[in-house]
Protein backbone atom coordinates (compact mmCIF):
# COMPACT_ATOMS: atom_id res chain seq x y z
CA UNK A 1 0.00 0.00 0.00
CA UNK A 2 2.86 2.36 0.80
CA UNK A 3 4.27 1.88 -2.71
CA UNK A 4 0.85 2.57 -4.20
CA UNK A 5 0.66 5.83 -2.24
CA UNK A 6 4.16 6.74 -3.44
CA UNK A 7 3.14 6.10 -7.07
CA UNK A 8 0.05 8.29 -6.69
CA UNK A 9 2.08 11.03 -5.03
CA UNK A 10 4.67 10.88 -7.80
CA UNK A 11 1.93 11.31 -10.40
CA UNK A 12 0.54 14.24 -8.41
CA UNK A 13 3.95 15.93 -8.46
CA UNK A 14 4.79 15.55 -4.76
CA UNK A 15 8.16 16.89 -3.67
CA UNK A 16 9.03 13.80 -1.64
CA UNK A 17 6.61 11.04 -2.67
CA UNK A 18 8.28 8.09 -0.93
CA UNK A 19 8.77 9.96 2.34
CA UNK A 20 5.24 11.36 2.30
CA UNK A 21 3.77 7.94 1.47
CA UNK A 22 5.57 6.42 4.44
CA UNK A 23 4.38 9.18 6.75
CA UNK A 24 0.77 8.74 5.63
CA UNK A 25 1.04 4.97 6.03
CA UNK A 26 2.41 5.42 9.56
CA UNK A 27 -0.50 7.71 10.40
CA UNK A 28 -2.95 5.13 9.10
CA UNK A 29 -1.39 2.19 10.93
CA UNK A 30 -0.98 4.21 14.10
CA UNK A 31 -4.61 5.29 14.04
CA UNK A 32 -5.78 1.71 13.53
CA UNK A 33 -3.62 0.50 16.41
CA UNK A 34 -4.85 3.20 18.76
CA UNK A 35 -8.47 2.58 17.80
CA UNK A 36 -8.01 -1.09 18.65
CA UNK A 37 -6.29 -0.34 21.97
CA UNK A 38 -8.50 2.51 23.16
CA UNK A 39 -11.72 1.97 21.23
CA UNK A 40 -11.79 5.63 20.21
CA UNK A 41 -12.51 6.21 16.52
CA UNK A 42 -11.46 9.83 16.92
CA UNK A 43 -7.92 8.71 16.10
CA UNK A 44 -9.03 8.15 12.50
CA UNK A 45 -10.19 11.76 12.19
CA UNK A 46 -6.95 13.03 13.73
CA UNK A 47 -4.86 10.91 11.35
CA UNK A 48 -6.91 12.15 8.39
CA UNK A 49 -6.35 15.76 9.40
CA UNK A 50 -2.60 15.16 9.77
CA UNK A 51 -2.43 13.38 6.40
CA UNK A 52 -4.13 16.33 4.72
CA UNK A 53 -1.50 18.64 6.18
CA UNK A 54 1.26 16.37 4.88
CA UNK A 55 -0.30 16.35 1.43
CA UNK A 56 -0.71 20.10 1.40
CA UNK A 57 2.96 20.53 2.26
CA UNK A 58 4.16 17.95 -0.26
CA UNK A 59 1.97 18.35 -3.35
CA UNK A 60 2.08 21.70 -5.14
CA UNK A 61 -1.26 23.38 -5.76
CA UNK A 62 -2.45 23.38 -9.34
CA UNK A 63 -3.29 26.73 -10.81
CA UNK A 64 -6.75 27.18 -12.24
CA UNK A 65 -6.64 27.02 -16.03
C-alpha positions as CSV (number, residue, x, y, z in Angstrom):
1,X,0.0,0.0,0.0
2,X,2.9,2.4,0.8
3,X,4.3,1.9,-2.7
4,X,0.9,2.6,-4.2
5,X,0.7,5.8,-2.2
6,X,4.2,6.7,-3.4
7,X,3.1,6.1,-7.1
8,X,0.1,8.3,-6.7
9,X,2.1,11.0,-5.0
10,X,4.7,10.9,-7.8
11,X,1.9,11.3,-10.4
12,X,0.5,14.2,-8.4
13,X,4.0,15.9,-8.5
14,X,4.8,15.5,-4.8
15,X,8.2,16.9,-3.7
16,X,9.0,13.8,-1.6
17,X,6.6,11.0,-2.7
18,X,8.3,8.1,-0.9
19,X,8.8,10.0,2.3
20,X,5.2,11.4,2.3
21,X,3.8,7.9,1.5
22,X,5.6,6.4,4.4
23,X,4.4,9.2,6.7
24,X,0.8,8.7,5.6
25,X,1.0,5.0,6.0
26,X,2.4,5.4,9.6
27,X,-0.5,7.7,10.4
28,X,-2.9,5.1,9.1
29,X,-1.4,2.2,10.9
30,X,-1.0,4.2,14.1
31,X,-4.6,5.3,14.0
32,X,-5.8,1.7,13.5
33,X,-3.6,0.5,16.4
34,X,-4.8,3.2,18.8
35,X,-8.5,2.6,17.8
36,X,-8.0,-1.1,18.7
37,X,-6.3,-0.3,22.0
38,X,-8.5,2.5,23.2
39,X,-11.7,2.0,21.2
40,X,-11.8,5.6,20.2
41,X,-12.5,6.2,16.5
42,X,-11.5,9.8,16.9
43,X,-7.9,8.7,16.1
44,X,-9.0,8.2,12.5
45,X,-10.2,11.8,12.2
46,X,-7.0,13.0,13.7
47,X,-4.9,10.9,11.3
48,X,-6.9,12.1,8.4
49,X,-6.3,15.8,9.4
50,X,-2.6,15.2,9.8
51,X,-2.4,13.4,6.4
52,X,-4.1,16.3,4.7
53,X,-1.5,18.6,6.2
54,X,1.3,16.4,4.9
55,X,-0.3,16.3,1.4
56,X,-0.7,20.1,1.4
57,X,3.0,20.5,2.3
58,X,4.2,17.9,-0.3
59,X,2.0,18.3,-3.4
60,X,2.1,21.7,-5.1
61,X,-1.3,23.4,-5.8
62,X,-2.4,23.4,-9.3
63,X,-3.3,26.7,-10.8
64,X,-6.8,27.2,-12.2
65,X,-6.6,27.0,-16.0
